[in-house]
Amino acid sequence: RSTEKGIKSDRISKWKYRGMIHDDFDSVYEIYIHTTNCDYCGCEFTKNNCRCLDHDHSIKDFNNVRGILCNRCNLRDVLK
C-alpha cells in the first residue's frame, strides 16, 4: 500500500467493495487521480473537500459510475 501500484490497487478494491461497477477500473482510476475539480459544482478539490467517485446505488449489473464529485456534492447526491 505504500507504492503507487499498491495505492491504486487498494483504491480500486475499496470502490468494488462499495458497489461500484465498471468495465475498466484502470481508466477510471487515471481519470480520478488527474481530476482537479468537481464534475458538478466545479470547485477545486482540497484536503478538506476531497474527491469522491460517485455511483448509482440502484444499478447492480452494469457500469454505475456517474462522476467525480467533491465531498459536499457527493453527500447531497446531486447526480441522482
C-alpha positions in Angstrom: 0.0 0.0 0.0 3.0 2.3 0.2 3.8 2.0 -3.5 1.9 3.7 -6.4 0.7 0.3 -7.6 -0.4 -0.7 -4.1 -2.3 2.6 -3.6 -4.1 2.1 -6.9 -5.0 -1.5 -6.1 -6.2 -0.6 -2.7 -8.4 2.3 -4.0 -9.9 0.1 -6.7 -10.6 -2.7 -4.2 -12.5 -0.2 -2.0 -14.5 1.0 -4.9 -15.6 -2.5 -5.8 -16.4 -3.3 -2.1 -18.6 -0.2 -2.1 -20.6 -1.5 -5.1 -19.0 0.4 -8.0 -19.1 -1.5 -11.3 -17.1 -0.6 -14.4 -15.5 -2.4 -17.3 -12.2 -0.6 -17.0 -11.2 0.5 -13.5 -7.7 1.3 -14.6 -9.0 4.1 -16.8 -11.4 5.3 -14.1 -8.5 5.5 -11.7 -6.4 7.5 -14.1 -9.2 10.0 -14.6 -9.9 10.1 -10.8 -6.4 10.9 -9.8 -6.0 13.6 -12.5 -9.3 15.3 -11.9 -8.8 18.6 -10.0 -12.4 20.0 -9.9 -15.8 18.6 -9.1 -17.8 17.4 -12.1 -20.9 19.2 -10.7 -20.0 22.4 -9.0 -16.5 22.9 -10.4 -14.9 23.6 -7.0 -11.2 22.6 -6.7 -10.5 19.6 -4.6 -8.7 20.3 -1.3 -7.7 18.5 1.8 -11.0 19.5 3.5 -13.1 18.9 0.4 -11.8 15.7 -1.2 -12.8 13.9 -4.4 -15.3 11.1 -4.4 -16.2 8.6 -7.1 -20.0 8.8 -7.4 -22.1 5.9 -8.5 -25.7 4.9 -8.8 -26.6 2.5 -6.0 -29.7 1.2 -7.8 -27.6 -0.3 -10.7 -26.2 -3.7 -9.8 -25.4 -5.3 -13.1 -23.5 -2.9 -15.4 -21.4 0.3 -15.2 -22.8 2.5 -12.4 -20.0 5.2 -12.1 -21.5 8.6 -12.6 -18.7 11.1 -12.0 -16.1 12.5 -9.7 -17.6 14.9 -7.1 -16.4 16.9 -4.2 -17.4 15.6 -0.8 -20.2 18.2 -0.4 -21.9 17.3 -3.8 -21.5 13.6 -3.1 -23.2 13.9 0.2 -26.1 15.8 -1.4 -26.3 13.2 -4.2 -26.5 15.8 -6.8 -26.2 13.5 -9.8 -29.2 11.4 -8.8 
